[in-house]
Amino acid sequence: LDTADPRAHLEMVASFMKRTPPALEEAKKSLGAAVDIETANALRVADARHWEARIALAERRLADAVAAMRSACELEPRNARHHFWLGKALEANQSLYEAVTSYEKAIELNSRLAEAHRALGWTALDRHQFDKARKAFEAYRAVAPLDMSIWGDIGLSFARQNRDTEAARAFEKAGAPRGLVCALHLDHPGAEKLAADARIDHVVFTGSVL
């Protein structure tokens, strides 16, 4: 490895972080080597800050993640991926409106960054802005037409509006067998009776209750 160039070490960080689950200890060692090269050569490398932030986010050190990704954005202000990951860090840190701004900036810089459209859609869904959410999900679908999982997101946006027929169609497009997803309109006693039925094996509370 070039002792004056941190890029090879940063590529190793990226490969470790792409594993499932991420190989954090190995990633941190490679990042440390890259940072040592930075220090020795008086460099400031945006990708080093990016991966510092990604590791911090994986370890739930949210303030560190936000600070490092802000530095990456300052060093490379036209890098859409830095802005996208700043949005992820901000969202994890409960700074939703700042996250929206970062996702929108990422899309402004690269309208084909599919994950930024999807993330923007989820921020809208969390705020019950259903039409805005679906617009973002459709933008994701236009960029990544082979990823049918986005129909699950679209289906959820309809389900949260009690638009059950449209939700069921969307879930089927996501891969759910026909008839698997259905809506039951129940009052509290009816829901209690259904949950207590011996034929019901498991009940999950999703939070989508009106």
Sequence and secondary structure as in RCSB ss.txt:
>XXXX:A:sequence
LDTADPRAHLEMVASFMKRTPPALEEAKKSLGAAVDIETANALRVADARHWEARIALAERRLADAVAAMRSACEL
EPRNARHHFWLGKALEANQSLYEAVTSYEKAIELNSRLAEAHRALGWTALDRHQFDKARKAFEAYRAVAPLDMSI
WGDIGLSFARQNRDTEAARAFEKAGAPRGLVCALHLDHPGAEKLAADARIDHVVFTGSVL
>XXXX:A:secstr
  TT  HHHHHHHHHHHTSSS  HHHHHHHHHHHHHHHHHTT   HHHHHHHHHHHHHTT HHHHHHHHHHHHHH
STT HHHHHHHHHHHHHTT HHHHHHHHHHHHHH TT HHHHHHHHHHHHHTT HHHHHHHHHHHHHH TT TTH
HHHHHHHHHTTT HHHHHHHHHHTT  TTTS      HHHHHHHHHSTT       S   
